[in-house]
Amino acid sequence: MVFKRTRQRQEISENPIELFRSLSKRSFSTEMPHQRAIIESYMADALEKPDVALQLPTGSGKTLVGVMIGEWRRRKLNEKVVYLCPTRQLVHQTAEQCANKFGLDVVKFVGQKSKYSPIDAAQYRQGKKIAITTYNSLFNTNPFFNDADTIIVDDAHTADNYISSMWSLEVDSREKSHRPLIRAIASILKPHIGKLDYSILCGDISSFADVGWVDKIPTPVMLAVKDDLIEVIDENVEEIGLHFSWKMIRENLNSCHIYIGFGGLLMRPIIPPTWSFPAFENAKHRLFMSATPGEGGDLERLTGREKIYRLPAPVGFDLEAVGRRFFMFPGMSLDAEEIDELRLKLMERAGRSVVLTPSGKVAKKIEEAVEDGLGYSVFGSDELEHSKGDFVNQEKAVAILAGRYDGIDFPKKECRLLFIEELPKAANYQERFFQKKMGAELLLSSRIQTRVLQAIGRCTRSIEDYSVVVVSGGELQDYLSAVDRREFLYPEFQAEIEFGVEESIDVEQEEFLAKFDAFWEHDDDGLWGEIEDDIRQLTKAKSRNPFPATEDLERAVPFEIAYQRALWKSDYPAALESAKRVLAALEDPDLRGYRALWHYLAGSAALLAGKGGNSMMEKVAQEQYNQAMKAAKHLPWASSLLPPEKKDPEVLDVDENLQDQVEKIEATLVRMGTSSDRKFAKAEKKILEGLQETKTFESSQVELGRLLGFTADNNETDAAPDPWWIGKSKGIVFEDHADGESGTVFGAVKARQANGHPAWLRDNVDYASECDILAVIVSPVSKAGDGAFPHLRSVAFWDLDDFRRWAQEALAALRGLKSSLPGAGDMLWRAEAERVLDEKGLSMARLRERLEARMAHDVLERHSAK
């Protein structure tokens, strides 16, 4: 037949449930009760609402619910429907489920738009089939899917980086092609940021330990250099592939923020302006699906939607964890080398295993260890993108996935051993800034928990699944093992983690292996059967508590988005009013760090309004910046917002050196881990023992300085000083004589060298060039020669034994602070840390007072040569 016969229209079912039951090729007879319940709830309450979120846990058949709602809307309402997945692998997986399990014909789109099948494209365009594709296929500057009527967002909790990346310029010096742009931007910012911050941004400090460091360029500074930034970025972005994201924010830089980190920077608005993107904004209906849509308005912040109607989970479906996990925390008992050995031994026992890592660098290290130690096949994300078949069909294989909490699932026998290596909680510089600099981790609580639960659930996707989860690395181990955070998890997770922590403390490597073997057998009548009963009983005694301040955050979120909307269209007075309404909603004391941020944002809106000709707004900006400093007295970032002459008296007496020191101590202690003292104890022992030996004295002095929150280093070149400790604006530089004798006379040459150390440091170390630096002699001597005395008037003296005693007391104080540290950004802890450092004489101010009272010229006995 030459022509196609006109076909009769498909019979349209009354609802998605009837539609599913009418699909003759489905692999199971009917939907599950909870699927039916949530679809009925959707039809009754959410069908015509523009933005809807539904919550169903992992393993509950969420995909079926979303696909059938989309298919029903396509048939009944003649809509074009796009179903978004985070990754290409999930696109393939979802399309396969539709065909093989649901009996539903869909079209999938991955890769370049120019290579899409014209037949598939026509099927979608004509509304004849649902399109299954990735977030990135929609969220780009020229999307093929620019006319969807309904957009279904699967795994919506992962949406932030996929959506926000459209309006984010991220420059990373790890990419060689990005380095000239980093250098150029750093040069523009250099007059406005500290010398140390400049060096960190350039990635120049090889000794800099806190690679998680982050800071933010204040809005007044950004406005002052905006034109220069535009010129430099325009010149560079095309050749390094960043022109699309730059294009999306270039004309709206006033609405964006600049965050800087170790060798990198991020420019983006706080909330992605999805209302400015027609392909998303113009859809009639957006359905967000997730195991945990988020509390406190988090989903709204991630997606830029002011109001998302939430469908509650079906009655009686309490969203408990699915499957069974046995958690191991080897870092609570083993050192790094032993953990590496344990990993290989567990892999060998399991056959197949999955490793989640924070970066390609960590992934490469583990890949090399696996290939050298086991000879197993190693699979990365790219190899698993289309299919897991090659991996799951091998008896001995390891899948290593870098930078991924979400994505590929390995249910049933596909994999039952999961390693999570050092995954950070914050996904980008903005989140890290909120967490570490503004004390606003509470804002991210739901988001962080969702990521963590997604990571640990990669191999437990149904109630029958079970897996060993080995957690290594500080942040995630601390997060999961912290008793005060555990109460916000589902009871079953609480019980599993509590059991895992107890089984990981004071355990040898062979014991870990024996525990693994017992779980791996999974014999209900054997040892594990008894443990299973214990975990179930423990679960019954647990309950889940909501995150603090959730209601305040939910009240605030519509005004947060209204603020960003107004800012995006340069309506700065409206943005200021919205910021004030956000502040009115944030009443909970636990949100004072987030309140400080919003006072700052209100001040920035007022500053921008003032530049538009409203002279009264400069005073409003000053008032809001002062309020930000008052709300966050122990956050050094806030103290830099205004010059001293514009600060209120209440915030003038802040010791910025002490604030900076506490922040660095916190970063170091968090990096060491709060769930175990092993790393701290090891560092403490190394320092105390090293200070007793001449050869290791200086290196131990450097490590002590870093632990105390100073920028500490040493230089072995000719005429260079011994170690130095630098704070924000003050520092000390040492002339060490750990090998001296008490009867030795301190000579003129050494005295002249010590006296010249501050000048050498300012001339040769960029971040010390504007510091007030005091030279300090550390020695057991009690006498100095006649020729030395003229050089000792501005040099302090510290008796060697006294320095060693002081070091011991300093480490004891730090140990006490570590024991009470709940995590990054806790302002109560920071206040207590400031008090302790001040009282114990460990702050730079108190240390300088101590030393300046003991100048070498005054305390050493003059020795005249005969």
N, C-alpha and C positions, 0 to 999 in steps of 0.2 A: 504494500500500500504506500502510495507516494506521500499522502498527507496523514497527519495524526488526527484521529477522531476526537472530537470534543468530549471530554470525560465529564461525567456527572460529579458534582461536588461531593466530597466525603461527608458521610453522616457525622454530625457534630454532637459529641457527648455533652451532657449537662455539666460535668465537672471533671477535673483531672483524674479522679478515682475511677469513674466509669470509663474514661478514655484508656487508662492503663489496662483495665480488665478486658477491653475490646481488642487489645493488641495480640494477635494470634501467635506471634513468634516469641512471646516472652518466655523466659525460662522458669518462672515460678508462678503459681496460680493466682496469688493475690498479694496485695500490699500488707505490711505489718500494721497492727493497731495504732501505734504511735504515728506512723506515716499518714494513715487515714485521718487521725485526730488533728494533726497540724495542717493538713490540706483543707479540712473542713473549717478550721479556724481562719485560715487564709481567705477562703471563699466568702466567709461570713463577715469578716472585719477588715480585710486589707486589699481586696481586689482592686479598688479604685484609688488607693492611696499612692502617691508618687514614689515614696521611698519606704521600703519595708525590710525589716530584718527578721529572719527566722533562725532559731537556734536548735540544732540537733547535734548530739555528740558524735565523736568518731565511731564508725562501725554501725551507725543506726540507719543507714540508707538515705543520707541527706541528698546524694546525687539524684536518686530516683524522684524525690520530692521536687527538687528544682527543675529537673528536665521535664517532668510531667506538667508542672505549672506552665513552663515555657511553651511546651507543645500544645497545651490546651489554649493558651492565649493566641498562639499562631493560628490555630484552626478556627477558634470561636470569634476572635476579634480581628482576624486578618492582619496580624502584626508580624513585623520582622523581628526576630528574636536572636540575640547574641548571648552565648553562655561563655563567661570568662573564667579561665583557669590561670593560676600563677605561672605554670611552666609548660613547656612543650610536651614533656613526658606525661603530664596530667591531661593535656588535650587528647593525646593518643589513648590514654587509659579511659577517659570519660567516653570518647567516641566508641571504644571497644565495648564498654559496658552497655551503652545504648543499643548497639547492634546485637550483642550476644546474650545479654540478660533481659533487656527491656523489650526487644523486638522492635526497636524504633530506628528509623533511618535518618541520620543527621549528616551534616557535612563539616569537615574539620579543616582549619586553616592554620598552617604554621609556615615560618620562613618568610621570604620576601613577597611583598604584595604583587610584584610584577610576575611572579611565578605561580600565583593562584590558578587553579583549574578554572577555565572560563565556564565550564558546565556547573561546577560547584558554586561559583560566584553568581551565576544566573539563578540557581536554585534558591540561594539566600535572598538575592535582590527581589525575586518575585514572591517571596514569602512562602516558598514551598517546603523549606527545611530549616531547622534550627542550625545556626552556625556555632561551632565549638572552636574557640580560639584563645589566645593568651591575652593577659592584661595589656601587654605592650603592643598588641595588634590594634587595640583601641586607643590607648593613651600614647599617641605620637602626633607629630605636627601635621601629618597628612594621612589620616586613617582611612582605610577602605570602608570600615564599618561606621560611617558618619551619619547614618539615617535609621539606626535601630529604634524600634518602638519600645521594646522591653530589653533591658540589660540585666542579666543574672550574674552576680559576682560570687563565685564560689571561693571558699576559704578567705572570706572578706577580712579576717584578722591579719592577713599577710599583705593587704592592699597598699599600705603606706608607702613603702619604697617604690613600688611599681607606679603608683599614681603621682607621688610627689616628685619623682625623678623627672617628670615632664617640665617641672618648674624649678629644677635644681641644677646649678652649675657646680660640678664637683671636680676639683683639680687635685691630682695626687702625684707627688714626686716619685712614687715607685714606678710610675710610667715615665720612661725617659723623655718622651716627647712633651710631657707636661712641665718639665723642669724649668725651661725658659720663662714660661708664664708665671709659675710660682715665684721665681726670682724677681720678675718685673713687678708683680703685685706686692711682694714683700718690700721692695724698694719704695713703693708709693706709701705703704703703711708705716715704714720704719720711723719717721719722725713722730708718730702718734702712739707707738707701742713700745714696751720696754725692750732693752737690748737683748735680754734673755729670750723674750717672746719672739723677737725677730730671728734669732738664731735657731729657735725651735721650729718656726714656720719654714725656714729654709732647709731644715733637716740637717743642720751643720754640727750639732753637738753629739759626737759619737758616744759620749758617756751618759747622755740623757736617758734615764731609766723608765720614765713614765710615758710610754708610747700612747697611753690613753689620755694624755693631757689635751685639754681643749680650752678655748677662750672665745670671746665674742667681741667683735669690733663695735663699740657703742655707736648708736645712730648719729650723734653729732659729728663723729669722726668720719663715718661713711659718707655723710652729706658733704663734708669738706673735700673729700678726695674723689667724689663720684665721677666727675668729668674725666679725671686722669685714668680712673679704672676702666671706664667705657672705652677710652682710646686704646689702652693697652690690650684689653680683652678682644676688642674688634680686630686688632692686628693679628692675634694669635689663634683664635678658636677654630677657624676654618680648617687649618692644616692638622689640627689634633682631634677633629671629630666632635667638638663640643658646640658647634654652631647652632644646632637645633634647640638644645636646652637654653643656650644664651639668648636666642631669639625670643623665647617665651617670657623672659624676665627683663630683658634689656630696657624696655620702656617703662618698667615698673620697679626700678631699683629702690625707690623710696618705700616700697611695700615689703622689701626683702631684708634679710639679715645676713651678716657675714660671720661665719664661724671658722676659726683657725685651729689647726692641730699640728701634730708632728709631721712636717713635710706635706701638709695638705690644707685645703680650705673648701668650704661649702657656702654657696649663696643660694638662699631660698626664702620664700615666705613661710611664716610659722604654720599656716594652714594652706593646703593646696587649693588654688582658686578654680575649682572644677566648674563653677558657674560661668566662667569665661570660656569654657570649652564646649562648643555646640554639640559635638558628638555624644557627650555625656549629659549635658544640661537639657537638651531638647528631647531626650527619650521621655515617653509618657510614664514609664514605670521602671524603677530600679529595685531589684530584689537582691539583698545581701544575705548570703548564707554562711554560717560559721558554726563550729563547735562551741565557740564562746564569743558572741558578738561584742563583748566588752562592757564594762561598767563605767559609770561616771561620764558618759557621753563620748567615750573614746572612739567609737565607730564614726560618729559625726566629725570629730577632729581629723580622722584619717581620710575621710572622703569629701570633706567640705560641704556636707549637707546639714542644714540647720535643724531639721526635725526628721528623724527616722522612726517610723512606727514599728515597735517590737512585738512580734508574736511570741508569747511565752511558750516554753516547752510544754508538751502535753501533760496533763495532770497525772501524777504518779510516775512520770518519767523523770527521775531525779538527777539526770546527767552525771551519774557516777562514772568513774573511770572504767574502761573496758579492758578485759584481759588481766593478766597478772605480770607484774614486773618484780624482779629481784635486783635492788639497787646495790651497787658496790661503789664505795668511795675510797679507793686505794690511797689517795693523798693524805688520808687521816692516819696512815700507819707506815707508808713506804716512801722512800725518796725517789727522785725523778728516774734514776737508772733502774731501780727495782720496778717502778711502774711500767717502764718500757719493756722490761723482760716479761712482766705479767701479761701485758697486752699480747705479745707474741704467743705465749703459752695458752692463753684463752682462745686466741684465733685458731691455734692448732687443734684444740679440743673441739671447737664448734664446727670447723669446716668452712662455713660461710659466715661473714660478719660485715657489719656496716659501721663506718666511722664518719662522724660529723665533725668538721674542723672549722675554725674561724677564718682561715685564709689559705690561699694556695701554697704559701710557704710552709705552713704546718702540714698540709696535705702531702707535699712533696717529701718532707722528712719522714713521715709515716710510710709513704709508698716505698721509699728506699729501704726502710727497715724491714718491711714485709718481704720485698723481693730478695734482699740479702739473707734474711733470717729464715724465711719459710719457702720462698720460691713460688708463692701463690700468684694467680692472676689478679691484677688490680684493675678495677673499673672506676672511671670518673663519671661526672654528670653527663658529659657529652655522649659517652658510650651507652648510657642508660636512657638517653632522651627518648628514643623511639620505642624501646622495648627493654624489659628486664630479663628477657629470655636467656641471653648468653650468660648472665650472672647466675640466675637461679638454677640453671641446668648444670652448673659446675659444682662438684663436691667441695672443692677447695678454692675459695675466691674471697676477695675483700673489695667492697665498694667504698670509696673514699669521696665524700661530698663536701666541698669547701664552701663556707659561708652560707650554709643552708640549715635553717630550723625546719622549714616546711618542705613540702614537695613529695618526693618519691616514698611510697609505702611498701613495706615488705611483710605482708601478713602470713599467717600459718607457718608452713615449713620453709618459706622462702628465706627467712633469716630470723634467728632467735638470739643473736648477740649484737648489741648496739654499744658503740663507744661514743661518748660525747666529750670532745677534747677542747677545753678552754673556750667555750663559746661565750662571748660577751653578752650582757643583757641589752646594752644600747646598740641600736642598729646604724646610727649615723651621728654626725657631730652635733646636730641639734638636740637629739635625745641625750647625748652624753653631757651637753652643756646643762640641760635641765636637771639631770641627775647629779652631776658633780659640782657644778658651779652655782646653781640656784637652789639646791636643797629641795628640788621639786620632784623627787622620784615617785611620790604618791600619785602624781598625775599619770605616770607611766605604769602604775602597778598592774592594771588589768592587761595592758599590752605585753608587758614583760612576762607575766604569768602565762598568757596564751602561747607565746613563743616557746617558753620552756616546756609546757605541756605537749605542744606539737612535736618538739624535738624528742622527748622521752617516749612518745607514743608511736614512733615510726614503725616499730615491729609488733605492736599490739593494736590491731585494727578491729578485732571482734572479741566477744566474750570468751572464745575458746583459745585465743592466742596467749602465749607467754614468752617472755624474753628476759635475758640478763641485760641490765643497763649499767655500764661502767662509766662513771662521771669523773673526769680528771680536769684539773685546772681550778684556779682560785674562785673566780666570780660565780660560776654555776654551782660548784660544790657548796660555797657559802650560802648561796640563795636557797638551795634545796634543804640544806641541813639546819638553817636558822629556825629555831623553835618559834620565835615571834612572828615569822612569816608563814609558817606551816598552817596556821589556823585558817588561812584564806583559801587553801586547797580543798578539793573534794575529800571526804573522809577516807576513801580507799587509798588515795595518794598519800595522805598523812600517815596512815598505818604502814604502807609499804616503805616510805622514806624513813620513818622512825625505826622500823626493823632493820633497814639497810644501814643506817648510821650506827646502830648498836653492834651490828655484825662487822663493821669496818674499823672499829677503834681497837688499837693494840693487837693487830692481826699480822701474822707473818704471811709471806707470799704463798707458801704451801697451804695455809689455812684458807686463803681466798680460793685457791684451786679446788680444795675439798668442798667448800660451800657451793662453788659453781657446779661441781659434779652432782651433788645432791639435788640441786634445783633442776639441772639438765635432765636427770632421769624422770623427774616429775611424777613420781610414784605416789598415788593417793594413799596407798596402804603402807608406805615406807616413811622415811624421815621427813620428806617434804610434806606429806599428808598432815603430819602433826603441826608443822610450821604453818601450813595453809589455814588450819583451824585457828591457830593463834592470831594470824593476821585478820581473819574474819571477825574474831571477837574484838580485836583492837579497833577495827573499823566501826563496829557498832557503838563504841564508846566515844567516837569522834563526831564533830559537827563542823560545818563550814560557816565561817563568819564573813560578812561582807567587808570589803575594803573600807577603811575610814574615809570620811568626807565625801563619800560617793554622791550623796544628795546635793551637796554644794557644787560639785563639779558638773552634775547634770543640769543644775539651774544655770550655770555659767555658760555652758557651751553654745547656746543660740547667740548670745551676745559676743562671744569670741569670734564666731563666724561672721556676724554682722560687722564686727570691727575690721576683719580682713577684707570683707566685701567693700566697705567704705574706703579703706586704705587703697585698694586696688583701683578704684575709680577716682582717687585723689580728693575724696571728700573728707578732709582731715578733721574738721569739727565733728562730723558724724562719727568718725572713728574714735575720737576722744570720748564722746558720750557713751559709745558702746563699751569702751574700756572701763569707764566708771561703773557701768552696770555689771560688768564682770566682777569688779572689786566688791560691789555690794553683795554679790552672791557668795563670795569666798569668805565665809565667816569662821570656818573651823580653824583652830590654832595650828593644826598640823599642816595647813596650807600656807603658812607665812612665807615660805620660799616662793611659792607660786604667786602669792599676793605681791611680793617684791617685784617679780617679773612683770606683772600687769601694771603696777605703778610706773615701772620703767617704760612699758609700751604706751601708757597714757601720756607720759612726758614726751615721748618721741612723736606721738600724734600732735600734741600741742606745739612742739618745736616746728614741725612741718607746717602746721596751720599759721604759725607766726611768720614763717618765710613767705607765706602767701599774702602778707600785708596786715595781719591782725596783731598789733603790737602788744596787746594784753596777754597773748599766748606765751610769750617768753617767761613771764612770771608764773604762769600755770605749769609750764614745763619744769621750771626750777623747783616748784612746790612738789610736783609728782616725783622728780628724781630724789629729792630729800626724803619723801615718804618711802621710796624704794630702799634707801639706805637704812632708814629706821626699822623697816620690816625685816631687814636681813643684815643685822649689825655684824654678824660673824662670817659674812660672805665677802671676800676681798673684791670680787668683780664689781659689786654695787658701789663700793667706796670710791671708785674711779670715775663716777658719772659726772661729778661737778668739781670745779676748782675750789680750793679752800675758802675763798672769799664769798662763794655762793652757797656754802654748806650751812645748815642749821647748827647751832652750838652743840646740840645733842649728838651729832655724828662727827664733830671735829676732833674729838679725843681718841678716835679709832687708831690703833697701832697697825698700820698696813703691813709692816714687816712681820708682825705676829700672825695676822690673818693669813698671809701668804705661807708662812712656815707651817701653820696648822693644816692648811689645805694640802701641802706637799707631804706632810707626815701621814695624813689620812690616805692619800693616794698610795703611798708606800705600804702602809699596813693592809689596805684592801688588797693590794697586789700580792702580798704575802699570804693572804687568806685569813678570814675571821673564824673559820670553823675548826682550825687546828693551829697549834703553836709551833709546829715542826720547823717551818721556814724561819720564823722569828728566832726560835731557840738556836737554830744553826747559825744564823747571822750574829746573834749575840755572843755565842761561844767563840766564833771566828774573830770577832772584834776584840773581845777581852784577852784572848790568848795572843792575838797579833800585837796588841799594845805592849805586851811583855817582851817582845823580841825586836831587836834592832832592825833586822831585815824586813820585817812585816809591819813595823810601826806606822809608817806613812800611809801605806795602803789601807790599814785598819782605821787610821784617822779619817781618811776619805770616806770610807763606808759608814763610820759613825756620823760624820757630817750629813751624809745623804739621809740616813735614818732619822736624823734630827730635823729634817725638812729644809736643809740648805742646799744650794747648788754647790757641790763639792767636787774638786778635781785636783790633779797634780800634774807637774810637767818636769820631765827629766833632762831637758836641754840645759846647756851651759848658762849659768847666771840666773836660772829660773828659781823661784822660791819653792819651798816645800808646800804641802797641801793648803788649799784655801777653802773657806766656807763663806758663801755669799748669800745674803738675804735679798729682799726686794730693793733696798737702797743702802744697806749697810753690810759690812762683812769683816772678816778677819783673815789674815794670811800668816802661816806659821814658818818659823825657822826652828826645825827640830834637831835636838841633840840627844836622841835616845841612847846613844852609845857613850855619852859623856860620863865623867866621874865627878863626884861631889867636890873633890878637891881641885878640879880643873879650873883654870882662869879663862873666862870668856874673852876672846881676843878682838882686836880692832877690825880685822878683816871680816869676821862673822858679823860683828855689830853693824858694819857699813852695809853688808849684804841685807841684813834684816831690815835696816832702815829704808833701803831702796825697794823692798818687795812691793809695797802698795803702788809705787809708780810703775814698776815692771808690769804688774797685773793690769793696771788701767791702760797701759800702752799695748798689751799683747792679748788680752782677753776681752772681746768686744762687749759681752754682757756685764763686765765689771767696770767699764770705762767711766761711768758716772757715779760709781758707788763711793761711799765714805768707808775707807778700809783701814783697819788697825793692824799693824805688824805685831806678832806675838812670838816671843822666844819660849820654847818648851825645853827645859833642861834641868838636870840635877845640880847645876853649879850654884855657888853662892857668891862668887867674886867675878869682877870684870876688870880688865886692865885699864890703865890711865887712857890709853889711846882709844878705847872702846866707848868711854863715857860720853863724848860729844855726840855720838850717833844714837844714844839710848834714850834721849829725852822723849821721843815720840814712839817708843817701842815698849810694849807691855811684857811682863815676865810671868810665866806659869811654871811652877815647880813640877817636875816630871811625875813624882809620886802623887802629888795633888791632882794633876790632870787624870791620872789613871783612876783615882778614887772618884773623881767627878764623873768620868765616863761610866763607871759602874752604876753610880746613882742615876745618871741620865737614862741608861738602858732599863733600869728598874722602873723608872717613871713611865717610859714608853711601853713597857710590858703592861703596866697597870692601865694605861690608856687603851691599849689594844684589846684588853679583856672586856672593856665596856663599849667597844666600837660596834654599832649595829650595821654599818654599811656606809656607802658613800653619801655625802651631802646631808648628814643629820646635824641640824643646827644646835641642838642641845648638847650633843657630844662635842661639837666645835667650841661652844662656850666653855665647857668643862676643860677641854684641852688647853684653851688659852689661859685659863686660871692656873692649871697645873704647871704649864711651862713658865708662867710668870713667877709663881710661888717657888718653884724649884730652881729658878735661875737659869732656865734652859732657853729662854727666848733670846734673840739677838740683842735686844735692848738690855736685858739683865746680864747677859754674858759680857757685853761691852762695859757695863758699869763695874762688874767684878774685875775685869782686866785693867780698865783705866785707873782703878784705884791701886794697881800694882805695876806702876811703870818701872821698867828695868833700871833706869837712872836712879830711882829712889830706893829700891829694895836690894839691889846687889851691892856688895861691899867693894869699895875701890881698892884695887891691888896695884901698888907701885912697884915697878921693876927696880931692883937694886943695882 
